[in-house]
Amino acid sequence: MNSEWFDKPGGEPVHLVEHDPSWAVQAADWMLRIKAAIGPDAASAEHIGSTAVPGLIAKPVLDLQIAVPDI
């Protein structure tokens, strides 16, 4: 991935690409970083969405779901 954004898309056309096996590695790295930032309150982190499905064509945007016991 060349860029990172954490907000809503800016209206650009949807860009689909072939599955990239590195998505799982990148997601795992982000989940570790996020859980480290949250600290012991991080209950779970999961890689969800189309990039989490091996072999599926997807938008090259990682979707992560982070759960905490109490917001």
C-alpha positions in Angstrom: 0.0 0.0 0.0 1.4 3.4 -0.9 -0.9 5.5 1.1 -2.8 5.4 4.4 -6.1 7.2 5.2 -8.2 7.0 8.3 -11.2 9.0 7.2 -14.0 8.7 4.6 -12.9 8.3 1.0 -12.8 11.5 -1.0 -15.0 10.4 -3.9 -12.3 8.9 -6.1 -13.3 5.9 -8.2 -13.2 2.4 -6.6 -9.9 0.7 -7.4 -9.9 -3.1 -7.2 -6.8 -5.3 -7.3 -5.9 -8.9 -7.1 -5.5 -10.4 -3.6 -2.1 -9.5 -2.0 -0.8 -12.1 0.5 1.0 -9.3 2.4 -2.4 -7.8 3.4 -2.5 -10.4 6.3 1.0 -9.4 7.4 0.2 -5.7 7.2 -3.1 -6.2 9.2 -1.3 -8.2 11.9 1.3 -5.4 12.2 -1.4 -2.7 12.5 -3.3 -4.8 15.1 -0.1 -5.2 17.2 0.6 -1.5 17.0 -3.0 -0.6 17.9 -3.2 -3.0 20.8 0.1 -1.7 22.1 -1.2 1.9 21.9 -4.5 0.9 23.7 -2.7 -1.1 26.3 -4.2 -3.9 28.4 -7.7 -2.7 27.7 -7.6 -4.0 24.1 -9.8 -7.1 24.2 -9.5 -8.2 20.6 -8.4 -7.1 17.1 -9.5 -8.7 13.9 -8.7 -8.3 10.2 -12.1 -8.1 8.5 -13.5 -7.2 5.1 -12.5 -8.2 1.6 -8.8 -7.9 2.2 -9.1 -10.6 4.8 -10.4 -13.2 2.3 -7.6 -15.0 0.5 -8.0 -14.9 -3.3 -10.7 -12.3 -3.3 -10.3 -9.2 -5.5 -10.6 -6.2 -3.2 -10.0 -2.5 -2.6 -6.5 -2.3 -1.2 -7.7 -0.9 2.1 -7.3 -2.9 5.3 -10.4 -3.0 7.6 -9.6 -3.8 11.2 -12.1 -4.3 14.0 -10.9 -3.4 17.5 -12.9 -4.3 20.6 -12.4 -3.0 24.1 -14.4 -4.1 27.2 -15.6 -0.5 27.9 -15.4 2.5 25.8 
